[in-house]
Amino acid sequence: LCNGILAGLVSITAGCANMECGSAVLTGLLGGFVYQAASMLLVKLKIDDPVDACPVHGACGIWGVLAAALFDWGKGVDY
């Protein structure tokens, strides 16, 4: 549960200034699925990662960077 929450937070970090609220929620939700898939892949490949740091920070970080480009609606932040 905690790693799923962290996965959502890591996923949204890259695009937090450029995304609308709905896109941010979707990015975090999909980040949880990315984490689960990456964690299962590590188990299948028999790679030892006892705290699942690579799926949380690696896979979800990559997803977050891609999501920042996909869900950026070009408005940005006006000051």
C-alpha positions in Angstrom: 0.0 0.0 0.0 2.7 2.5 0.9 4.7 1.8 -2.2 1.6 2.3 -4.3 1.1 5.7 -2.7 4.8 6.6 -3.3 4.4 5.5 -6.9 1.6 7.9 -7.4 3.5 10.8 -5.8 6.7 10.0 -7.8 4.6 9.9 -11.0 3.1 13.3 -10.6 6.3 15.1 -9.5 7.6 15.8 -13.0 4.5 17.4 -14.3 3.0 19.0 -11.2 3.4 22.6 -12.5 1.9 22.0 -15.9 -1.0 19.5 -15.4 -4.6 20.1 -14.7 -6.1 18.4 -11.7 -7.8 15.6 -13.6 -4.6 14.8 -15.5 -2.7 14.7 -12.3 -5.1 12.2 -10.7 -4.9 10.0 -13.8 -1.1 10.2 -13.8 -0.9 9.1 -10.2 -3.5 6.3 -10.6 -1.6 5.0 -13.7 1.6 5.3 -11.7 0.3 2.7 -9.3 -0.3 0.3 -12.1 3.2 1.0 -13.5 4.7 0.2 -10.1 2.8 -3.1 -9.9 3.8 -4.2 -13.3 7.5 -3.3 -12.7 7.5 -5.0 -9.4 6.0 -8.2 -10.9 8.6 -8.0 -13.7 11.5 -7.9 -11.1 10.1 -10.9 -9.4 9.7 -12.8 -12.7 13.3 -11.9 -13.6 14.5 -13.0 -10.1 16.1 -9.6 -9.4 16.3 -8.9 -5.7 14.9 -5.5 -4.7 13.7 -5.9 -1.1 12.1 -2.5 -0.8 11.0 -2.1 -4.4 13.0 1.1 -4.9 13.6 0.5 -8.6 9.9 0.1 -9.5 8.8 3.1 -7.4 11.5 5.6 -8.3 12.8 4.2 -11.6 9.7 3.0 -13.5 7.3 5.5 -12.0 9.8 8.3 -12.6 10.0 7.4 -16.2 6.2 7.3 -16.4 6.0 10.7 -14.8 8.3 12.3 -17.3 6.3 10.8 -20.2 3.1 11.8 -18.6 4.4 15.4 -18.1 4.8 15.6 -21.9 1.5 13.8 -22.7 -0.8 15.8 -20.3 0.7 19.2 -20.6 -2.0 21.4 -22.0 0.3 24.4 -22.6 -1.2 26.7 -20.0 1.5 26.6 -17.4 1.4 28.8 -14.3 0.6 32.5 -14.7 2.0 34.7 -12.0 
